[in-house]
Amino acid sequence: MSIEEIGQEQEEFYEHFRYVAHEGQVPLRVDKFLMNFIENATRNKIQQAAKAGNVLVNEIPVKSNYKVKPKDVVRVVLAHPPHENLLVAEDIPLEILFEDDQVIVVNKPAGMVVHPGHGNYSGTLVNGLIHHIENLPTNSNERPGLVHRIDKDTSGLLVVAKTEFAMAHLSKQFFDRTTERLYYALVWGNIEEDEGTIEGNIGRSLKNRLQMSVFPEGDFGKHAVTHYKVIERFSYVTLVQCKLETGRTHQIRAHFKHIGHTLFNDERYGGDTILKGTTFTKYKQFVENCFTVLPRQALHAKTLGFEHPTTKEFLRFNSEIPQDMSDCLEKWRTYTIHQKE
């Protein structure tokens, strides 16, 4: 089969992944390039996909040894639709704080993925939402009801649109930054200032594509601003309240790593090792116990405020810090008290 014939056949295929190489991209084999982007993908699977003609660069099928160059458009296409397009309603218990004919406010537990994606095709918040509510409007990414999202291992509040009008109204509020979003985060180190602002463009890391990085010069990424206030100090870690002015992917996680205060037990950003403290074995065991109690990054979306699409009333919702994070904080409180004795 010629390249032209393969290209024509691809029109009947479904796009599963699409990435545009950065202007600073150094030449890199396409199989290695895709491994940096696609979570849980193996090099062998990518090579098999390329062999089958399912990896395209600038609309032309390439072999796995093709070197990706700046601005190349890399696509992975397959004969079946992406799993996230095959949404199945599932009877998943949801903690609903508020619901009317326009919006629904949900308190998402840690560990629940917001919408289906690679490696997570069921058990997501969206699967539960479409079981609870029929005919949810879809956003530009074809995701029902969603106007914002939080990471899988972040707990806390989300507002979901039930109508097209509500989706447009809420989306504009997020775009205009008129919503109120407060997070509680436990970070490594003792933050010197009682309050402050972290500002710096956030974009995908050029070294690890599963991380976001801060580009303070503004040469890459998107403008991002996080305001913080210290709530409690525990010698080697600090509990902070974060107010988001912008809503970039991994914003709090990337911003605090950038200033040297990585989130506690944030595996992706290196917070799952001891970054501050003593070398005593007892301390190491204590931290390991904290990691066991809180097996995720210490981040909770605590407060959410927005203007109701039809009543125009400003609604504000609060959620309690979940048990795992609360238990971890209590351990640090006890440890700090004993340190002072």
Secondary structure, 3 states (H helix, E strand, C coil): CCHHHHHHHHHHCEEEEEEECCCCCCCEEHHHHHHHHCCCCCHHHHHHHHHCCCEEECCEECCCCCEECCCCEEEEEECCCCHHHCCCCCCCCCCEEEECCCEEEEEECCCCCCCCECCECCCCHHHHHHHHCCCCCECCCCCECECCCCCCCCEEEEEEECCHHHHHHHHHHHHHCCCEEEEEEEEECCCCCCEEEEECEEEECCCCCCCEEEECCCCCCECCEEEEEEEEEECCEEEEEEEECCCCCCHHHHHHHHCCCCECCCHHHCCCCCCCCCCCHHHHHHHHHHHHHCCCCCEEEEEEEEECCCCCCEEEEECCCCHHHHHHHHHHHHHHHHHHC
